[in-house]
Amino acid sequence: MSNFGPLVGAIDEGTSSARFILFRAGTYEVVAKHQQQLSQKYPQEGWVEQDPFEIMEAVTVCIKHTMDKLTEMGGSVDDIVAIGVANQRESTIVWDKETGLPLHNSIVWLDMRTTSTVNELLEKVPNNTRNKNYLKPLCGLPLSPYFSAVKLKWLQDNIAVVKRAIQQDKCLFGTVDSWIIWNLTGGKNGGVHITDASNASRTMLMNIETLKWDPVLLNFFSIPTSVLPKICSSSEIYGKVANGPLKGVPISGCLGDQQSALVGQQCLHRGQVKATYGTGCFLLYNTGTLRVESSHGLITTVAYQLGPNSPPIYAVEGSVAVAGAALSWLKDNMQLIDDVKKAQTMAEEANLEDNGNDIYFVPAFSGLYAPYWQQDARGVICGITEDTTSAQIVRATLEAVCFQTRDILDAMNNDSGIPISQLKVDGGMTSNKLLMQLQADVIGIDVLCPKMAETTSLGVAMLAGAAVGVWDLTGNKPLNIPTDVFTPKISDNERDMRYSKWKMAIERSLGWDI
């Protein structure tokens, strides 16, 4: 081992890119990293897919380039004691365990093709109630196109090759973590088929209390146990990398990317909250070992499990389907901006006089997620006059992210009864300082943004390191990451007035897809 070690690696496979990052164990210091963009496919309106081979190729490229950089600095694979995998959640992959070939493209988490499948499943709810929360006591989740079981059922019902592979006991299912770990540990030549409790809690198939695949849920969705991965804790050795520049390195951490950001933000105590701004926006509130059943439209999820003999740590979560994706829409569909990085400059140029601060954009392109869970909602822009400018639309788009975040924070406050005192934030959009200030103004509490951007990768590295004894997660040695603090600058009266108009805009977005 060189002077670099010990190092812990993190594969962070998101919706729009993959990256591999090496951290010095026990610190937030990044030693080397590489990032690779990923493409998405849109076969039909509302359908979103990715190529599972492209995902693995991106991961492989990121590992190779990062290891090349480490070698150039005088380090080697001997410095790396463990790696972890953080992944986009709910995205669903099925593959042939004998050939290793995908049976279909990955159906991405925000895909809406399963709306009809959800409607069919609602018909199975007893007493003809069509209650979308019927399964929530078992799995913590409402019936929604968002979650993996509905996507898997659609594949089973509509794709002949998938149905045949299941009948022949050749089909394996997994979220993206399972696909990556199976391939890294050997694939068809002995790959380990596992997931962790945080990812399994996003499928609608795991019992949220026992952390086991639940027979009642499997029966409801008509899913055979033969396709499912083994559920492990988030911090244990699952296997070792079989080939390539990381050959022999243990894989010992696994987390859904939003749970990984919670850990990376060091929200390890009950009552701490983080928001991650990416394609969507995801807020998690750590509830400790207590499972909180939300009565305000949030979902219950496993945050992490620190080893097979440790109790699960739970969270309540609110998900915003469209955050950064709204800026991409302004660029790609509307041509209002030519680069999403210019959104801040353009929004700052908006004239807020003469109704310029009274425009509200609800980007419900494929329905609304938490706390509304309205599949029939569609996007609306309210308050436009003949003087409205593109800069004002861009600003309203940024504010839409902030208002949706407030919707979820209000629900968290109502569920917990304990007012949230600060919001920790991360993700690509946090580089937009105007957005962060608008967020503080809209929610009325401080927004804390770490200057180290890789908190999602850091979280799973922490758990991978803990599993092999090189990272202390007792809380006695917190990582003192430098942080920017954004403090509210508007009055309570203005904040509440603008939020009430946001609620008016939400009402106008409902009931379009009927």
N, C-alpha and C positions, 0 to 999 in steps of 0.2 A: 504494500500500500504506500502511495506517495504522500506528499504533504497535503494533498487535496482531501484525502479521506478522513473519516468515512463520508460517503455521499449517498443520498437517497434520490431516486429518480421518480418522476411523475409523468405518466401518459395522461394528457388532458384532451379527450376527444369530444369536441363540441359539435354544434350543428353546422357552423360555417368554417371551422378549421380544426386541425389537430396540432398538438405540440408535445414536445418531450423536454422536460426541464430537470436539471440536476441541482439539488440543494445541498449545501453543507449541512450535515446532520445536526439537528438541534437549533438551527438558525433559519432566518428567512433569506440568507445570502444565496443568490443564483450564481452558480459556477459556469454553466453553459446551457444553451437552449436552442431549439429550432422550431419553427412553426410552418405549417403547410395548409393552404386553403383547400376547402372541399366544395364541390359543386352539388347542386340540388336539381332534381328533375320534377317537372310538373306535367304528368301525362294528361290530366284533365283538371278542370277548375276545382280547386279545393284539395287536390291530391298533391302530396309532397313525398318524394322518394329520394333515396341515395343508394349508390352502388356499394354493397358491402366490400367488394374487392378494392374499390377506391379508398374506403375507410382504412383498410389494412395497409394498403400501399402508402397512404399518408403517414400512418403510424410508423411504418418501417423506414420511410425517408427521414422522418423527424429523429428517430433513434440514430440512424447512420450519421446524419450531419452533426448531431449533438456529440456523438462519440468521436467524430473526426476533430471537432473543436477541442474536446477534452484531451485527446492525444497530442494535438498541437501545443497544448499548454503543459505537457509533461505528465498528464494523468493517464489512467488506463481503466479497464473494466474491473480490475482488482480493487479499485477505490469504491466501487458501488456495492453496497451491502444489501440493498433491497430496492424494489420499484413498486409503485401503486398505480391503479387505473381509476381515473375519474371520467365520467361519460355523460353524454346527452341521455336523458332518461326517457322512458316510455317508447322510444323508437324500437321497432320490432323487426327482428331478423329470424328467418327460418332457413336451415341448411341441411344438406345430406351428410350424415355422420360417416358414411363410407367413402364418399368422394371428396368431401369438404367443400362442395360447391353450393352457393346460395340457391335456394329454390325460388326466390323472388327478390326484388330490390327491398331494401329496408324501407318500411313505412314509418316516416318521421313523426315525431310526437305531435306536431301541429296539423297533421293530415286530417281531413274531415270526411273522407269517403265512408266512414263507418256510421254516419248519422242514421242511415236506414237500419243498420244492424242494431243500434241502440234502441230505435223505435220498436223493432221486433222483440228485443229482450224485455222492454218495458211491458209488453203484452204478457210476459210470463210472471210478472209480479202478482202475488195472490190478491184476491178480492177486487181485481180489475182496477187497482188504484193508480197504476203507472207511476209509482213513487220512485223517483230517481235515486233516493237515499235508502232504498230497501236493503242494500248490501252493506251500507256504511258501518253498522255495528260490527261486522265481521272484518272488513278490510280497510275501513277509514275513508273510503272514497265514494263519490257519487257515480252513477252510471253516466259516462261521457265518452265521446269519441277519442278523448285525450289518452286514455289508459290502454296498456298493452293487451289485456285479455280481449278487448273488443277488436283490436287489430288482428290478433291471432285467430279469432273466430271468423273474421271476414276472410282471411287467407284460406282457412280450412274449408269454408263454404263456397268460395268463388274461384280458387286456383286449383285446377285438377292435379297438377304435379305435387302440390302440398298435401292435398287429401290422400293421394296415393302413397306418398312417403310416410304419412302418419299410419296408414293401414298396414304398411310393410315394416313398421317400427324402424324406419331409417331417418326420421325427421327429428332435428333438434331445434328448440326455440330458445331465444335469449334476447335480452336487451343488449346494447352495444358492448357493455362490459364483458358479457359472456362470450360474445363472438371474438373479441380481442384476446381474452385470456385463453380460450380454447385454441386459437391459432398460435399464440406465442408459446404455449406449452406442448406443441406437437401436432395440433390439428387432428387429421384422420389417423395419425400414427401415435395415438395415446394422449391427445389433448384433454385437459381437465375441463369438465362442463359444470361451471359453478356460477353463482351470482352472490351478492351480499344482501343483507336484510334491507338496506336502504333502497336498493334497486328493486328487490322483490316486492317491497311495499308499494310500488308504483304500478303493479301489474293487475290489481284487483283479484289476484289468485291466492295471495298469502294472508293467513290469519294475523291480524295486526297485534294480537296478544301472544300467541304461541310461537310466532315466526316460522310457521310450517305452512306448506301448501294445504289449503283447506278443502276437504272433500265436498262440502256444500257449494263452495264457490266453483270448483272444478265441474261439478255436475250442472250448475246453472249455466255455465258457458260451454258445456260439452267439450271440455279440454282433457285429453288423456295425460296421465302423469308421466308417461314414457318420454314426452318431449321436453320435460322441464329440467332445468339445471338444479343442482344441489344448492340449498341456501346455506351460506356460511356467514360468519361475523364479518365486520368491516376491517378487522385487523388481525390477520393470521396468515401463515404461509399456505398458499393454495397449491403451489407447484413452482417449478423453475423454468426459466426461458430455455427452450430446446435448441434454438439455432441463432445464428447471427452474432452481432457484436456484443450482445448482452447474454450470451450463452452461459447458463449456470447460475444466473442471478435470481434469487427468490422473488416471486411476486407475492407481496404480503399485505397489500392494502387495496380496498375496492370500495368506491362510494359513487353514488349519483352526483353529478357535478354541483347541484345546488346544495346538497348536504356537505359536499367537500368544501364549498365556499364558506359554509357556516363554521366548519372546523378551522379553516384557514383564517377566518376573521376572529378566531378564538372566542366564539360564542359558545363556550362550554358549560355555561351555568344557566339555570332556569331564568327566564325573563329577558334574555339577550336576543336581539333581532338583527338580521342582516337582509339586505336587498342586493340582488345581482342583476345588472342591466346588460342584457345581450339582445339576441333576436327577440326574446320575450323578457319579462321582468319577473323575478321570483323572490318572494319574501318568506323567510323561515323564522319562526319564534320557538326557541328552545323551551320545552316544558319539562325537561328532566326525565325522570323515570315515570312521571305521571302521563297517562294517555288522556288528552283533552278532546272530547267530542264537541266540535264546534256547532253552535246553534246560529252562526252568522255567516254561513256560506264558505267556510274554510275547510280544508281537508286535514286529516290526521295522517302523519307519515313517520316512519322510522328515520331519525336523524343519523344515527350511527350506533354501532355496537363494538365496544373496545375489547374484542376477544370473545372466543366461544363460551367462556364461563362468566362473562360480564352481562349485566342486565342491559336491555336496549334503552337508548336515550331517544325520546320522542320529540316531535315538533308539530306545530300547526303551520300550514302553508297556504299562501295565496299566490296564484299564478296569473300573470297578465300575458295574454297570448301575443300581443303586438307592442313592442317597445322600439328597439332598433330597427325592426322590420318596417315600421312606419316611415323612417327616414329613407330606407331603401326604396320604398314605394314612391316617395316624393322624387327620388332621383330617377328610378328606372321606368316608372309608369307615367308620372306627371311632368318629368323634366323640369321641376322647379329648382332643383339644385344639381350641380354636376359632380359633386363630391360630398358624401355625408359628413366629412370632416369640416366642411365649410358651414354646417348648419348653425354653429354657435355665432359665427360672424354675421351671417345673414339674419338670424333671429334678433341679434343685438341692434340691427338697423331698423327693426320694425317700428313704425310710428304708432305709439300707444294712445295717442289722442284720437278724437273723432271715431270712437267705437273700435279702435285698433286693439284694445285690450279686452274686447268683449266677444271674441271668436272662440268657439269650442269645437274641438275635433274629437269624435269618438271613433277610433280606428278598429271597429268590430268587423274586420274583414271576414272572419269565419266564426262569428259568435263572440260572446263575452264569457271569460272564465270567472274566477273568484272575484267578488263574492256573489255574482249574479247567476252564473251557470245558465246562460240563455243562448241556446243554439240558434234561435231565430233572429238574433240581433245582427245588424249590418252597419257599416260605417256611415256616419253623418258628419257634416260640418255645418254648424249653426252660427248665426250672427253675421253672415256675409252681407256687405253693402257694395255699391258700385265703386267705393273707394278702397275696398280691401286689396291688399298687396300680397305678393308671394311671400315676402318676408314675414308678414303677419300670420300666414298659414304655417310657415315653418315654426314660428314661435308657438303657435297653438298646438303643433305636433309635439313639441317638447313638453308643453304643459300637460298634454294628454297623458304622458307617461307619469307625470307627477300626481295628477288627480287619481289615476288608477292605483297608484301606490298608496295614496291616502285612503281610498276605499278599503284596501286590505288592512292597513294599520288601524283604522277605526274598528274593523271587525275583530282584530286581535285584541284591541283594548277592551271591547265589549265581552269577548269570550273569557279573558283572563281577569278582568276587574282591576287590573294593575296598569296604570298609564305608562306607556313606553316613553322613556326619557331621552333616548337618542337612537339614531338609525345608522348602522354601519353599512357601507356600500362598497361594491366592487363591480367589475365588468367593464367591457369596452366603452360604454357610453359615459362612464364617470370621468373620462378625459375632457368632456364638455362641461366646463366650469359654470356656464350659465345654467345648464340643466341642474347641476347640483345646488345652485343658489335658489332656483325656482322650486326645487324639491323641498328645501328647508322652509321657504316661504309658505308653501302649500300645506305642509304638515305641522308647522309651528314648533318644531324641535330641531336640535342640532343634527347635522348630517356629517358623519365621520368617514373620510375617504383616505385609505392608506396610500402612501406614495409608492409602495411596492405593489405592482398591478397583478401579480400572479397568485392571488389568494386561493383560487380554486385548485390550482396545482399544489400549492403549499399544503392544503388540508389533507389530501390523500397521501402526500409524502410524509406528513406527521404520523398518520396511522400506520403506513408501511414501516416507517422507522421504529415506531413503538413496538410493533410485532417482533422485531429482531433485536430490541433492547438498546437502540441508539437514540431514542427520542423520549423525553420525559413529558407525559401529558397529565401530570397530577395537578397542574396549575400553579405549582410553586415557582416555576421559572417562565413567566409569560414572555413572549417575544415582543419587545418594545419597538414596533414598526412605526416609523415617522408617519404622521397623519395630518391631512388638511381638514380643518373644521369649518363648516358653513353654518352660519347662525341666521335665523329668520330676521327679515328686515321689514316686513309689512305688518300692519295692525291685525288684531284678531277680527275686527269688524270687516276689513277688506278680505281677509282669508275666508271667512264664513260666507260672505256674499258671493265670492267667486265660486266657492264649492257648491253652493245652492244652485247656481246656474249650470255647473257641470252636471248635477243631478237632473236638471231639466233636459240637458242634451242626451243623457243616458236614456231617459224616458222616450225620447224621439227616435232612438236607435232600435227599439224593440219591435218585434212582430213583423219583420219584413220578409223573412224566409218561411212562409207558411203554405 
